[in-house]
Amino acid sequence: MDSLQKKGSGTPVSPCDTPRSSEKFGRDLRSGDGSGHLSGKNDKDKGVNVQVILRCRPLSEEEARLRTPVVISCNEQRREVSAMQNIANKQIDRTFAFDKVFGPTSQQKDLFNHSISPIVNEVLEDTTARFLHMGRLNGEFPSDAGVIPRSVRQIFDTLEAQCAEYSMKVTFLELYNEEITDLLAPDESKFPDDKSKKPIALMEDGKGGVFVRGLEEEVVRTASEIYKILEKEVYAAREKNGIYIPRDRFLQEEAEKKAMAEKIERMESESESKDKQLGGLQELYNSQQKLSAELSEKLDKTQKKLEETENQLLDLEERYRQAKCTIREKEYLIANLLQSGL
């Protein structure tokens, strides 16, 4: 179970900075023995039904980068977790008690070795036991592997060490909103409106227990086969931001993501095509601009030549007029001379 974290940025809230409320809230979730070991062997004698173990996670890298304030404190000795909340400028503390508390510095293996490994041993001794895990369940097996991979590894390691002959089948189901989904069923039979899917129902086993009828089973021989099934089937409905989402919703979101990615890819392709067209148009525009500049320059030169030609024509007209006047004057003089001679 993940620890409570206050989203946002800022500095940690200090009791001396914020006035405390006189109200204090608390809840004791301890079963009574205080050991923190989950065990199914003597539950009937003790009258214990559920033991609650809490592991508070540390801040993520993103939260640490944003300086997200830590709003919980773990007391492993007292098996208590205190959550601080600032309401109306008052700091209200809520304290919760558990059968066992693991602080943020604890590792997955610490929780498993202390509280889960004994259950696995009891299961191998033919004792029925169950553990419910809230929060992240890692599907691989690195150093921070979760309780399911570690439990599977311990079962196979123990059986192989005993050189025992065994057969193992696995079933995986999802219980969400009071509906059971068989995660190993074919994809076409996972939807409620599919009439061809096998009916799934809760049944009593006659020993006071309950089992689910109609689940698909797969035979497994190694731990890696179970990890593959976990990765392929169960962890397809992966947690997001630490919150589990149902498989159908996950598949829908993945389909929407794929459609959006394809749409973005098409838009990028169209944008690239438009960019190429724009580049071609830009080149054409530049060439037209260059041609227009050349034509404008030629037009200016032609205009200058026309002006020069006009000036020359005007000059010729003036010279022609002057020559014509000169000819008339000479003709007049000649005519006078001829009359005088007669």
ZAMARGU-4260 file (C-alpha; in steps of 0.2 Angstrom, whole numbers, plus 5000, padded with zeros to 4 digits):
<rodrens>
0) 5000/5000/5000 | 5007/5017/4995 | 5010/5030/5008 | 4999/5045/5008 | 5008/5060/4999
5) 5002/5078/4997 | 5003/5083/4979 | 5011/5100/4974 | 5027/5109/4978 | 5033/5118/4993
10) 5042/5114/5009 | 5037/5101/5022 | 5024/5107/5035 | 5031/5109/5052 | 5021/5107/5068
15) 5028/5123/5074 | 5023/5133/5059 | 5005/5127/5058 | 4993/5128/5074 | 4987/5110/5078
20) 4969/5106/5080 | 4963/5100/5096 | 4954/5086/5087 | 4964/5070/5084 | 4958/5056/5074
25) 4964/5038/5075 | 4960/5021/5069 | 4967/5004/5075 | 4968/4991/5061 | 4978/4979/5071
30) 4973/4961/5073 | 4979/4959/5090 | 4995/4948/5090 | 5007/4962/5085 | 5019/4951/5076
35) 5016/4957/5058 | 5017/4939/5051 | 5002/4935/5040 | 4997/4917/5044 | 4982/4907/5040
40) 4986/4892/5051 | 4979/4897/5068 | 4967/4911/5062 | 4952/4901/5067 | 4959/4898/5085
45) 4963/4916/5087 | 4947/4923/5079 | 4958/4933/5067 | 4952/4936/5049 | 4963/4949/5042
50) 4980/4956/5047 | 4985/4972/5039 | 5003/4976/5034 | 5008/4994/5028 | 5023/4998/5018
55) 5025/5017/5015 | 5034/5021/4999 | 5047/5035/4998 | 5045/5050/4987 | 5047/5047/4968
60) 5060/5056/4959 | 5047/5068/4952 | 5040/5072/4969 | 5058/5075/4976 | 5062/5086/4961
65) 5046/5096/4965 | 5050/5096/4984 | 5033/5089/4988 | 5031/5089/5006 | 5030/5073/5016
70) 5014/5072/5025 | 5016/5055/5034 | 5027/5049/5047 | 5030/5030/5051 | 5033/5023/5068
75) 5038/5005/5065 | 5040/5001/5084 | 5023/5007/5088 | 5016/5000/5072 | 5008/5017/5068
80) 5007/5029/5054 | 5002/5047/5056 | 4995/5058/5042 | 4996/5077/5043 | 4983/5087/5034
85) 4982/5106/5034 | 4963/5111/5035 | 4958/5129/5037 | 4975/5134/5044 | 4975/5120/5056
90) 4986/5105/5056 | 4975/5089/5060 | 4984/5073/5063 | 4977/5056/5060 | 4985/5041/5067
95) 4982/5023/5060 | 4988/5008/5069 | 4992/4992/5059 | 4999/4974/5062 | 5016/4979/5055
100) 5023/4995/5048 | 5037/4997/5035 | 5044/5014/5033 | 5050/5022/5017 | 5067/5016/5018
105) 5062/4998/5018 | 5064/4986/5003 | 5051/4975/4995 | 5061/4960/5001 | 5060/4966/5019
110) 5041/4965/5018 | 5041/4949/5009 | 5053/4940/5020 | 5044/4946/5036 | 5026/4944/5031
115) 5023/4935/5015 | 5036/4921/5015 | 5028/4912/5030 | 5011/4911/5020 | 5020/4903/5005
120) 5028/4890/5017 | 5011/4886/5024 | 5003/4885/5007 | 5017/4872/5003 | 5012/4863/5019
125) 4994/4861/5012 | 4987/4876/5022 | 4974/4888/5013 | 4980/4906/5014 | 4977/4922/5005
130) 4985/4939/5005 | 4977/4955/4997 | 4989/4968/4990 | 4984/4986/4987 | 4996/4996/4977
135) 5010/4992/4965 | 5013/4974/4960 | 5029/4973/4950 | 5028/4960/4936 | 5047/4958/4933
140) 5060/4952/4945 | 5073/4965/4949 | 5078/4970/4966 | 5062/4979/4969 | 5051/4965/4963
145) 5034/4964/4971 | 5025/4950/4982 | 5018/4940/4968 | 5034/4937/4958 | 5043/4933/4975
150) 5030/4921/4980 | 5031/4912/4963 | 5050/4911/4964 | 5049/4904/4982 | 5036/4891/4977
155) 5046/4884/4963 | 5063/4886/4972 | 5056/4875/4986 | 5048/4862/4975 | 5064/4861/4965
160) 5075/4859/4980 | 5064/4845/4987 | 5065/4836/4970 | 5046/4834/4971 | 5035/4829/4957
165) 5021/4842/4955 | 5009/4850/4942 | 5004/4868/4944 | 4989/4878/4935 | 4986/4896/4936
170) 4971/4907/4935 | 4970/4926/4934 | 4954/4936/4937 | 4949/4954/4940 | 4936/4959/4952
175) 4930/4977/4949 | 4913/4985/4952 | 4907/4968/4958 | 4910/4961/4941 | 4922/4946/4938
180) 4933/4946/4922 | 4944/4931/4917 | 4960/4939/4912 | 4966/4923/4904 | 4950/4921/4893
185) 4951/4925/4874 | 4950/4943/4871 | 4933/4941/4861 | 4925/4933/4877 | 4930/4946/4889
190) 4916/4958/4886 | 4899/4957/4895 | 4888/4957/4879 | 4897/4942/4872 | 4885/4928/4873
195) 4898/4915/4869 | 4909/4917/4884 | 4908/4904/4898 | 4898/4909/4913 | 4908/4915/4928
200) 4900/4913/4945 | 4905/4912/4964 | 4902/4895/4971 | 4904/4888/4989 | 4916/4873/4990
205) 4907/4864/5004 | 4921/4868/5016 | 4916/4885/5020 | 4926/4892/5006 | 4922/4901/4990
210) 4929/4898/4973 | 4925/4905/4955 | 4918/4893/4943 | 4922/4894/4924 | 4939/4902/4925
215) 4952/4898/4911 | 4967/4888/4918 | 4985/4887/4911 | 4998/4874/4915 | 5014/4882/4920
220) 5031/4873/4923 | 5043/4887/4928 | 5042/4904/4937 | 5046/4913/4920 | 5030/4906/4912
225) 5020/4914/4926 | 5030/4930/4924 | 5026/4930/4905 | 5007/4927/4909 | 5008/4941/4921
230) 5016/4953/4909 | 5005/4947/4894 | 4988/4946/4903 | 4987/4953/4920 | 4999/4968/4919
235) 4991/4974/4903 | 4980/4983/4915 | 4995/4991/4923 | 4994/5004/4937 | 4994/5022/4932
240) 5001/5035/4945 | 4999/5021/4958 | 4981/5018/4954 | 4974/5002/4947 | 4963/5003/4932
245) 4952/4989/4925 | 4958/4980/4910 | 4944/4985/4898 | 4947/5003/4902 | 4966/5001/4900
250) 4963/4993/4883 | 4951/5007/4878 | 4964/5020/4883 | 4977/5011/4874 | 4966/5010/4858
255) 4963/5029/4860 | 4981/5032/4862 | 4985/5022/4846 | 4972/5031/4837 | 4978/5048/4843
260) 4996/5043/4839 | 4991/5037/4821 | 4981/5054/4819 | 4996/5064/4825 | 5007/5054/4813
265) 4995/5057/4799 | 4995/5076/4804 | 5014/5076/4804 | 5014/5068/4787 | 5002/5080/4780
270) 5011/5094/4788 | 5028/5088/4780 | 5019/5087/4764 | 5012/5104/4766 | 5029/5110/4771
275) 5036/5103/4755 | 5022/5111/4745 | 5025/5127/4754 | 5044/5126/4750 | 5040/5123/4732
280) 5028/5138/4732 | 5041/5148/4741 | 5054/5144/4728 | 5042/5148/4714 | 5038/5165/4723
285) 5056/5169/4724 | 5059/5165/4706 | 5044/5176/4701 | 5051/5190/4712 | 5068/5188/4704
290) 5059/5188/4687 | 5049/5203/4692 | 5064/5213/4697 | 5073/5209/4681 | 5057/5214/4671
295) 5056/5230/4681 | 5074/5234/4678 | 5072/5231/4659 | 5056/5242/4660 | 5066/5256/4668
300) 5080/5254/4655 | 5066/5254/4641 | 5058/5269/4649 | 5074/5279/4649 | 5077/5274/4631
305) 5060/5280/4626 | 5063/5296/4635 | 5080/5298/4626 | 5071/5294/4609 | 5057/5307/4613
310) 5070/5320/4617 | 5079/5316/4601 | 5063/5317/4591 | 5059/5334/4599 | 5077/5340/4594
315) 5075/5334/4576 | 5058/5342/4575 | 5066/5358/4581 | 5080/5357/4569 | 5068/5353/4555
320) 5057/5368/4559 | 5073/5379/4559 | 5079/5372/4543 | 5062/5374/4535 | 5062/5393/4541
325) 5079/5395/4533 | 5074/5388/4517 | 5059/5399/4516 | 5070/5414/4520 | 5082/5409/4506
330) 5068/5406/4494 | 5061/5424/4498 | 5078/5432/4495 | 5080/5422/4478 | 5063/5428/4473
335) 5067/5446/4477 | 5084/5445/4468 | 5076/5438/4452 | 5063/5452/4452 | 5076/5465/4454
340) 5086/5458/4439 | 5071/5459/4428
</rodrens>
